[in-house]
């Protein structure tokens, strides 16, 4: 009897995209992105401790449009990762495990991420 090669487990082509799948994948992506952003923070701190000229160069880079986009994306990733982590802690406590509650929590994380990121950057813009 010949056997046809089959995948060891179902893959993305088998499943229909759902918010829970997308949020899990995005949680992993933001975790990696935050590790890279931590390197950027270390570079900024080294520049701060170094010469005034080096700090001015790093500050100019962060003040540029691409730098601002990276900073906004990093802050949105941090907020998303934090809120989704809190959501997982709630699940660890045995709460919010029904399908409707899982979906409500997912949408709440997305909405709060957008609102908190916008609020932080609007507050920063008003204060400067």
N, C-alpha and C positions, 0 to 999 in steps of 0.2 A: 504494500500500500504506500503510495507516494504522498508525502505531506507538502502542503503549500506553505511557504514561509509566511508567518503571521507576526505582527508586532507583539512585543512582550506585554505592552499595555496600551490602552487607548491614548491617542495623542490629540493635539488641537484640532485636527481635521475631523475627528469623530464627534466632538462636543460642540454644541451651539454656545456662542459667547453669552455670558451672563455677567452681571455686575460683580458677583462674588469672585469669578475667575479673573476679571480685569483688575479688581482691587488687590487681589493676591499678587498678581504679576507686578502691578505698579508699586506695591509695598516693597517688593524685592529690589526693583529698579531704584526706588528712592533711597533704600538702604545703601546700595552701592554708590549712588550719586552723593550721598551725605559723607561717605568715606572720602571721596575725591574732594568734596567741599572742605573737609577738615584739613586736607593738605593745603588748600588755598588759604585757609585761616592761619595755618602755621607759617606760610610764606608772608602773609601780612604782618604777623607778629614778629617775625625775623626782621622784616623791613622796618617795623616800628622800633625795634631795639637797635637797628643798625644806623646807618647814616641818614641825614635829612634828605639827601638827594635820592637815595633808594626808596625811602618812604614816600617822597613826592611822586616818583615814577609809579609805584604800586597804587597810590591813591588816585592818580590820573587815570590809570587803567580801569580802576573800579568805578570812577565817575563817568567814564565814557558810556555810550549807549550799549555796546556789547557787554560791558562790565555790569551795568545796571540790570540788563536782561538776565545775566548769570546770577546776580544777587537775588533778584525777585524769584527766579526759578528755584534757587537753593532754599530760600525762605519758605516758598510754597511746598517744596519737598519735605522740609523739616516739619512744617505744620501738619501736612498730610500723614507723614510717618508717625508723628506723635499721636494724632487723633485716632489713626487706625490701630496703633498699639494699645491705646486706651480701650478701644472697641474689643480687641482681643483679650484684654484683661477682664473685661466684663463677661466675655464668653467663658473665660477660665473660672469665673465665679459661678458659672452655670446659669447665667441670665441671658435673655435675648437670643435664644437658640432656635426659636421657631422661624420658619421660612419668611413670613412677613416681617418679623422683627429684624432678621438679618438684612433684608433689603432696605428697611427703614434706616437701620444703622449705617449701611453703606451710603445711601443718599445723604444722610446727615453729615457724614464725614466729608463728602465731596462739597456740599454746600458750605459747611463751616470752614473748610480749607480755603475756598474762594473768598468768603467774607472776611476771615481773619487776615489772610494775606493782603487783601485790598485795604483793610482797615489799618494794618501796621504800616504799609507803604504810604497811605494817605496821611496818616498821623506824622510820619517821618517827613513828608513833603511840606506839611503845614509848619512843622517845628523848625525847618531850615530856612 
